[in-house]
Amino acid sequence: MLAGFFLKLKDAKLPVSIKEYLTLIEGMSKHVISPSIDEFYYLSRMTLVKDESNFDKFDRAFGEYFKGVESLAGMEADIPLEWLLKQAELNLSDEEKAKIEALGGWEKLMELLKKRLEEQKERHQGGSKWIGTAGTSPFGAYGYNPEGIRIGQEGSRNRSAVKVWDKREYQNLDDSVELGTRNIKVALRRLRKFAREGAPEELDLDTTIDKTARNAGWLDLHMRPERHNTVKVLLFLDIGGSMDDHIKLCRELFSATKTEFKHMEYFYFHNCLYDFVWKDNRRRHAERTRTWDILHKYGHDYKLIFVGDATMSPYEILQPGGSIEYSNDEAGSVWIKRMLDVYHKAVWLNPEPEEIWPYRQSIGILRELMAGRMYPTTIEGLERAMRYLSQGNK
Amino acid sequence: MRFNGSDTYVATEDLKLAVNAAITLERPLLIKGEPGTGKTKLAQEVAGALRLPLLEWHIKSTTKAQQGLYEYDAVSRLRDSQLGDARVQDIANYIVRGMLWQALTSDKPVVLLIDEVDKADIEFPNDLLRELDRMEFYVYETRELIRARHRPIVFITSNNEKELPDAFLRRCFFHYIRFPDKETMERIVEVHYPGIKKSLLREAMEVFFEMREVPGLKKKPSTSELLDWLKLLLAEDIPLEALRSKDRRTIIPPLHGALLKNEQDVHLFERLVFMSRHAR
């Protein structure tokens, strides 16, 4: 039974190893836990999962695998109808209630819901607890809750049967979901690079010993500079227009980068990079920085990060005069190429989901310009981007 | 040996299980969690509850794995040799024992805390793999093998500043201390300030949890900050009315400096309060 569980975790793309599996078995055989499923959940989680961002994946896999086991133990998941009613009534406005009335009344809807619930239970594992997340179900359509009605067991009669993994408390730590500042910082830390620079103020013991020995035993002290994070970053943020949807995410990304890097310069642009960028969006027409100046001012050891949805008309990238802000003499693509010539380590972070990229021409063009180094702004995408930026520094 | 929480520390069920499994199976326990949720405190409490000595090894960005084992004080030996000290003949006189050595050779089992392991260099955990796994290491200078007489109970805390290597993680148990819910928080406060007025506690907790909900805070107030704040409230004898108001969003709680430690956060908070006051 445990081997199946282990493989299930592997299938769920959790980085579990044989060694950890053996540890789990050792724990079981030494009776670290009493034979309860809750304690087994905790023990298996602590032995097999070593990163809280994987907790949610684990919870889901655990829930799926042990679904049958629970019902054997007599903890079946029937949902009290009254509870559903109560829950829904609390959340519905009068207007919504009227709509429901039009659909044949509350009773009928609940009837349907119950039926749907049973169907789901039989059809596929694990899916019975979340109803109406998709747009096809009438229960999600009215939107009393963006996730649909969530029917967990928390509110049911049997309090002791509350299952921790069903709560999915670690959902926001999963790395395929959108970012929070904390998550971003963790991903950005990959880019940290320490090097010794500046005034020598630390005793270099090894060199001292070595030099002293060579000096026939007379003390010859050697100092060296302390280690600091020396990564330098140029950040270009697309602002306005279609980026409005992503403003929160950009702000988070920005605040995380700002605290993370000592040498960080940021500039704003609109849609595509042209002759000018600016530092303060409110004064974008008054205080501009020439892109040429940036190219001259910041050395080629800076790493370049663009953040933008790259969603625009292709003319804005490829044609002179294509900018929607002013008449530009040179096309955006020329500027991007110029940047890439100076800064070899460059990535483009795109807040639009990766799935829709192929359907937008401008994204395709920019992606090609960036030699494919466009990444989505999920934790996983950010990590890929940072990994690229940090490897093989010349 | 079993750890069941203590008078001064509220441990949740899963945490107790994690600690006890780590003790029984003799694996290091890696602990992560928001700052101020009692990661470091845990080791101290376990040592206290099991009546074992506690060795604390605090890691800094410059700490090397070798320093936990031993250090060869070559500079003093060099100096002594130039002064003609007789001790210079025995190299063992210049071996300074590190925390891990002390933990391994102690007469009875000890609790070893490796605090903030993520502060150190990225290679640091890798350099300790064998030592933590086999609980032994070799001293090259004196050619002796140091082996554990009793395996110490090892706690390692991390603040997630760096990723830890997989090989290291495989050897550890892992526990993530979640931010306590209201119920647990009440128990924690009860442990620290027994007999605190129920009404004061309730009001204070509501202010506290609401403040944690404020979007955009750089550093959310944590358990230790709540405890400090309560201490101040008690010391200053703040009347209950100061915490209570019809619309809690329109009043800045007294002594909020204990909860918000970041200037920007305080500004943000004050601005939000100001705005909601004017919105009415």
Interface residues (C-beta under 8 A of the other chain):
Chain A: P15 S17 K19 E20 T23 E26 G27 K30 V32 I33 D38 E39 Y42 L43 R45 M46 T47 V49 K50 D51 E52 F55 E169 Y170 R182 V186 R189 R190 R192 F194 E202 L205 T208 I209 T212 G217 W218 L219 E226 R227 S255
Chain B: E13 D14 L17 A18 N20 A21 T24 L25 R27 L30 K32 S61 T62 A74 V75 L78 R79 S81 Q82 D121 N160 E161 K162 E163 L164 D166 L169 R170 R171 C172 F173 F174 H175 Y176 R178 K218
